């Protein structure tokens, strides 16, 4: 049986997302392997209970959960989730308290990330995130998400 060598360096997963008022959402992610040469685009639908008081944090958690689960199905050993949502990155890094409505999504995301050999969430603001977010927003606007 052939063995496969897994890279110790994480796959960079840059995520952009959007959801409609009814909670139907879509996340687009680029998966860039550590060698930097191979990249693929992934689309993942999700649903969430969208609450305006959370200023989109609920949508961000739902999107990252969906992308993390997709990455697990792809058998990625280590990932670095890159998102424009700096609050989630800080929630996870600093083990911060989250609002009651985000407790379950927080736990679900942390559990999904714990299934990887190594996983972290970092906040970025670059052209890739902006492009993926614009793509997701356009799809939600057209009403074809999830």
C-alpha positions, 0 to 999 in steps of 0.5 A: 500500500503506498504511503502518503507523506503529509506536509507539516506545514498547514494548508492556507484556507482563505475564507469569504462569506455572506448570508441572507437575512433568513440565514442562508449563506455561502462561503468561498475558500481558497485552499493553498498548499504549503508549496504555494503552487497548488490552489483550489477554490471551494464553495460551501453552503451553510445555514445559521440563525442570523441575529442583527445584535451579533453584527455578523459574528454568527454568520462568521462562525457558521461559515468557518464551521462549514469550511472547517468541516469541508477541510476535514472531509478533504483530509487536510491534516493542518490548516490555517483559516484566514478570515476578515473577522478579527473577533473570531480569531481573538475569541479562539486565540485568547479563549474569550467569553462570547455572547450566549447566542455564540456559545454553541457555534464557538464550541462547535468550531473549536471542536472541528478545529481540534480534529486537525493535527494543527489548526488556527484562525487568523485575521487578514484583510487582503485582496483574496478575502475581499474577492471571496467575500464579494463573490459570496455577497453577490451570490446571496444577493441573487438568492442562490446561496445554500 
